[in-house]
Amino acid sequence: MIKTIILAGGYGTRLGDVTDTIPKPMVEIGGIPIIVHIMNHYAHYGHNEFYIALGYKADYIKKYFDNFNSKWDIKLIDTGVDTQTGGRYKIISKEIGNERAFLTYGDGLSDININKLLDFHISNKKIITVSAVHPSARFGELHLEGDRVISFKEKPQLQSGWINGGFFVIEPEFYNFINKQDVMLEREPLEAAAMKSELYAFKHEGFWQCMDTRRDHHLLETLWQSNDAPWKF
């Protein structure tokens, strides 16, 4: 079984006053914290050993999981309030040791097949694999022919570009790409891995949605309440 690291220490400031009282990973969708939705996703594919990197309002998350009844193996590790994502990963990787691991953020939901992601990673024999997804458009997408609108799509999923979807598979050698705690995973470490041809992308064409804003949260809650939540297994 491969261990799963969840980065759950950020401030979540773009959610407004919601995160004044609770940390972002504990914001509920359908009465369930988003971090538990994410853990359910991995557990569905047989991966139920979790290392949760805590920071902002760590005690809130600790209290929740103290009373959490599941068969999962959950380790809560305080990685510091102001530590960047790269530093949080490095702290957790010391706990895991010389093992391959999954890594994801505590605020993104998807219907990505975790085991296919893993198989893809193993087949390429590289240090790190990132899931690549199409971002959702913030506004309605217009296709024009001159001044004439030939199609209109209300907030579609853009097919023209790829972004970091946040579901990683990482070999222990990636530890060496992070030389300080105040570095963002998404900056120098991943850029360096890409320069050395050690970063591959698993393209996911299905559902993916982060929860950065109140609007994102409303969308996810609406999908859940309408029984149309693609991430529900």
DODO-399934 format. One record per residue (C-alpha): residue in three letters; z, x, y. Coordinates in steps of 0.05 Angstrom, whole numbers, plus 5000, padded with zeros to 4 digits. Example, Ala and Ser with C-alpha at 12.3 -4.5 7.8 and 13.67 -1.06 7.14 Angstrom:
REM DODO-399934
ALA515652464910SER514352734979
END
This chain:
REM DODO-399934
MET500050005000ILE498250265069LYS503350225125THR501549845188ILE503650085257ILE504049555312LEU504549785384ALA509349285415GLY512549645473GLY508249475534TYR510249075595GLY504848535591THR504748455666ARG498248065668LEU501647475634GLY505647375698ASP512747135696VAL512246965622THR514047675605ASP519647715655THR524247445602ILE520747605536PRO516348185513LYS508948035505PRO508748075428MET513947525425VAL509947025466GLU508846435419ILE502446105395GLY504045465358GLY511445635360ILE510246305326PRO510546975362ILE503647305366ILE506347925331VAL508047495270HIS500947215270ILE498447935267MET503248115211ASN501047505172HIS493847755178TYR495448425147ALA500048115094HIS494347655074TYR490448275053GLY496448565015HIS499249025069ASN506348815085GLU509849465105PHE510549475181TYR512749995232ILE513649655299ALA513650115360LEU518449815410GLY519349945485TYR520049395537LYS525448905518ALA526349235450ASP532948865438TYR529348195442ILE524748385385LYS530348695345LYS534548065350TYR528647635327PHE527348055265ASP534748115248ASN534247375230PHE527247395203ASN526547165131SER520647475095LYS518947935038TRP515848435085ASP518549125096ILE519549175171LYS521949795209LEU523449725283ILE523050385321ASP524750455395THR519450915424GLY521650875497VAL520350395554ASP515150805591THR511851175533GLN504351105530THR500550845469GLY498851545445GLY506051755449ARG508351135412TYR503451275356LYS505752005351ILE513151795346ILE511651295291SER507051775254LYS512952245246GLU516651685211ILE510851545165GLY509152265147ASN502752525117GLU499651855101ARG493651435122ALA495850835165PHE493350215199LEU494650155273THR493849565320TYR496449265384GLY501548705388ASP497048235428GLY490348155392LEU488147645340SER481947665296ASP479147445230ILE477048155212ASN477248315138ILE482548865136ASN480549125068LYS473149175086LEU475349565147LEU479350025102ASP473550115053PHE468850285110HIS473750805135ILE474551135067SER467051145055ASN465751535120LYS471152055107LYS472952115181ILE479652175215ILE479651515251THR475950845249VAL476350335304SER474149615299ALA468649455349VAL468248745374HIS464348335425PRO468448145485SER469047425507ALA465747275573ARG470447075630PHE465346605660GLY459546185638GLU453446605619LEU446846445652HIS440046645625LEU434946625681GLU427446625687GLY426246775760ASP430746265794ARG430545775737VAL436345725689ILE433445725619SER440145695583PHE447445625599LYS453245805554GLU460345645574LYS464546265563PRO460646535503GLN462247145463LEU457847685492GLN453048005441SER450448565485GLY456249045482TRP462049295440ILE469249425458ASN475449685424GLY478149115381GLY484749465366PHE484649475290PHE484650215270VAL485150615206ILE487951315219GLU488651945178PRO494852375191GLU490452925221PHE489652495283TYR496852685301ASN494053355324PHE489753025377ILE495952795415ASN499753355449LYS504352965496GLN507952295498ASP505152055564VAL497952015540MET494351375526LEU491351325456GLU484951055487ARG483851645533GLU483952385512PRO485752295438LEU480151815421GLU475252155468ALA476752825433ALA475952505364ALA469252225386MET466952905412LYS468453205344SER464752645308GLU471252415276LEU471151705305TYR467251155271ALA466650415289PHE467049835241LYS462949285274HIS466148605270GLU461648025290GLY466847485278PHE472747225319TRP476847675363GLN481147505423CYS486447895460MET492147565498ASP492147925564THR492747345612ARG495446635616ARG488346395607ASP487746785541HIS494346495518HIS492045795534LEU485645905495LEU489346145433GLU494445585438THR488845065444LEU485345355382TRP491845325343GLN493544615364SER486544365348ASN487044675278ASP481245125295ALA484745805293PRO480046305259TRP485646815249LYS489746325207PHE489446515134
END
